[in-house]
Amino acid sequence: MVTNQKCSNCSKQAKIRLSYTKRIYCNNCFLKIIEKRVRKELRIKKYFKPNENIFLFNDNSKEYFVAKYLLNNIFEKHLNLKETKNKNIKGKLLIPTNLDREIKNKLNSYLENTAVEKTNIKILYNILEEEIINFCKIKGFKINNKDETNNLIEEIEKTHPGSKFSLSKSFENLSEK
C-alpha cells in the first residue's frame, strides 16, 4: 500500500505499487492497465470470433473471477461466454491462470524435459499473481490461497524486477521453435 503519493497516471492518491516498476497507481488506473493488457493479448492472439461459444473453466479461483469480469467487461454482449466445471468439452475452453503459475509450470517442464499442455486457451497468463490479488481486493472478489512459489524465480525477480515477463516471453519463443 502506498501513502501520501500521487498516481503516476492521473495524480489521484496512489494505492498500489507493483514489484516490477517504480510507478504507483490509483485503483482506477491500475484496473485500466490490467484490462488494457488483457485486451491487447486477446486482440493479438485472435482467440475468438464474434458470437462464438466460449467456455470459461470455473475452478472458483481468484483468476476465474478476474477473467469472468474482464471478458464480460471487454466483450459485453458480443461473446457467448458460458461457464463449465468440465475440462473435457467440445469448443473453446479458457483456463484461468496467471503469469507466475505459467512460468513455474514451463520451467519445471523444461527442466524435467516433459511436454507442456497446449490444448486450451490460457487466459490471464500475462498477468502476475500480485496484480490479480490487487484486482480482487479492489473489486471485492474472493481471494483463495496464493500459489506455491518457485524460490529461484522469486529470487531472480527480486534482483531483476520485470524478469518474469522476460522469462515468459523466452518460454513462448522456445515453444514456437
C-alpha positions in Angstrom: 0.0 0.0 0.0 1.3 3.5 -0.9 0.6 6.5 1.3 0.6 10.2 0.5 1.8 9.8 -3.0 0.1 10.6 -6.3 -0.8 8.2 -9.1 1.8 8.1 -11.9 -1.0 8.4 -14.5 -3.7 10.8 -13.1 -2.4 12.5 -9.9 -5.1 10.9 -7.6 -3.9 9.3 -4.4 -1.9 6.2 -5.3 -2.7 3.0 -3.5 -0.8 0.3 -5.5 2.9 -0.2 -6.0 3.9 -3.1 -8.2 7.1 -5.0 -7.6 8.5 -4.7 -11.2 8.1 -0.9 -11.6 8.7 2.3 -9.8 5.4 3.7 -10.9 2.5 3.8 -8.5 -1.2 3.8 -9.3 -4.6 4.7 -8.0 -7.2 1.9 -8.1 -8.9 3.1 -11.3 -5.7 3.5 -13.3 -4.5 0.1 -12.1 -7.7 -1.6 -13.3 -7.4 0.2 -16.7 -3.8 -1.1 -17.1 -4.8 -4.7 -16.4 -7.8 -4.5 -18.7 -5.7 -2.9 -21.5 -3.1 -5.7 -21.2 -5.7 -8.4 -21.5 -7.4 -6.6 -24.4 -4.1 -6.4 -26.2 -3.4 -10.0 -25.7 -6.8 -11.1 -26.9 -6.5 -8.8 -30.0 -3.1 -10.1 -30.9 -3.9 -13.8 -30.4 -7.3 -13.5 -32.1 -8.8 -16.2 -29.9 -12.4 -15.5 -30.6 -14.8 -14.9 -33.5 -17.9 -12.8 -32.9 -20.8 -14.7 -31.3 -18.7 -17.8 -30.9 -19.4 -20.1 -28.0 -16.6 -19.8 -25.4 -16.4 -21.9 -22.2 -14.7 -20.4 -19.1 -13.5 -23.1 -16.7 -14.9 -22.4 -13.3 -12.5 -23.5 -10.6 -13.6 -20.8 -8.2 -10.1 -19.4 -8.2 -9.2 -15.7 -8.0 -8.1 -15.9 -11.6 -11.6 -17.2 -12.6 -13.3 -14.2 -11.1 -11.0 -11.7 -12.7 -11.2 -13.5 -16.1 -15.0 -13.6 -16.0 -15.2 -9.9 -15.0 -12.7 -8.8 -17.7 -14.2 -10.9 -20.5 -17.7 -9.6 -19.7 -16.4 -6.0 -19.5 -14.4 -6.2 -22.7 -16.9 -8.1 -24.9 -20.1 -7.0 -23.3 -22.8 -8.9 -25.2 -20.6 -9.9 -28.2 -19.3 -13.1 -26.7 -21.3 -16.2 -25.8 -19.4 -16.9 -22.6 -20.5 -20.0 -20.7 -19.1 -21.4 -17.5 -18.1 -25.0 -17.1 -16.6 -27.2 -14.4 -15.7 -29.8 -17.0 -12.4 -29.6 -18.9 -13.5 -32.2 -21.4 -15.9 -30.2 -23.5 -16.2 -29.6 -27.2 -15.5 -26.0 -28.1 -13.0 -23.4 -27.0 -12.1 -23.7 -23.3 -10.5 -20.8 -21.4 -8.4 -21.8 -18.4 -7.9 -19.0 -15.9 -4.2 -18.8 -14.8 -1.6 -16.3 -14.1 2.0 -15.5 -15.2 3.6 -16.8 -12.0 1.9 -20.2 -12.4 2.7 -20.5 -16.1 6.4 -19.6 -15.6 6.7 -22.2 -12.8 5.0 -24.9 -14.9 7.0 -24.1 -18.0 10.3 -24.0 -16.1 9.5 -27.3 -14.4 8.6 -28.8 -17.7 11.7 -27.5 -19.3 14.0 -28.8 -16.5 12.3 -32.2 -16.4 12.2 -32.4 -20.2 8.4 -33.0 -20.3 5.8 -31.6 -22.7 3.7 -28.6 -21.7 -0.1 -28.9 -22.2 -1.2 -26.8 -25.1 -4.8 -27.9 -25.7 -6.7 -25.0 -24.1 -6.5 -21.2 -24.2 -4.8 -19.8 -21.1 -6.4 -16.5 -20.1 -4.6 -14.0 -17.9 -1.3 -15.7 -18.5 0.3 -12.3 -18.9 -0.9 -11.0 -15.5 1.2 -11.5 -12.4 -0.4 -13.1 -9.3 0.3 -9.9 -7.3 -1.7 -8.0 -9.9 -4.6 -10.5 -9.7 -4.6 -10.2 -5.9 -4.7 -6.4 -6.1 -7.5 -6.6 -8.7 -9.6 -8.9 -6.5 -9.1 -6.6 -3.5 -10.3 -3.6 -5.5 -13.3 -5.4 -6.9 -14.1 -7.3 -3.7 -13.6 -10.7 -5.3 -12.9 -13.8 -3.2 -9.1 -14.4 -2.8 -8.3 -18.0 -2.3 -4.8 -19.3 -1.4 -1.8 -17.9 -3.0 0.0 -20.3 -5.4 3.2 -22.0 -4.2 6.2 -20.1 -5.5 9.4 -21.2 -7.1 12.2 -19.7 -5.0 14.6 -19.5 -8.0 12.1 -17.4 -10.0 11.3 -15.2 -7.0 15.0 -14.6 -6.3 15.6 -13.6 -9.9 12.6 -11.3 -9.9 13.7 -9.7 -6.6 17.2 -8.8 -8.0 15.9 -8.1 -11.6 12.4 -6.7 -11.5 10.4 -7.5 -14.6 12.3 -10.7 -15.3 9.1 -12.8 -15.0 7.8 -11.1 -18.1 11.1 -11.8 -19.9 11.0 -15.4 -18.8 7.5 -15.8 -20.1 8.5 -14.3 -23.5 11.5 -16.6 -23.7 9.4 -19.7 -23.0 6.9 -18.6 -25.6 9.8 -18.2 -28.1 11.1 -21.6 -27.2 7.7 -23.3 -27.7 7.4 -21.7 -31.2 10.5 -23.4 -32.4 
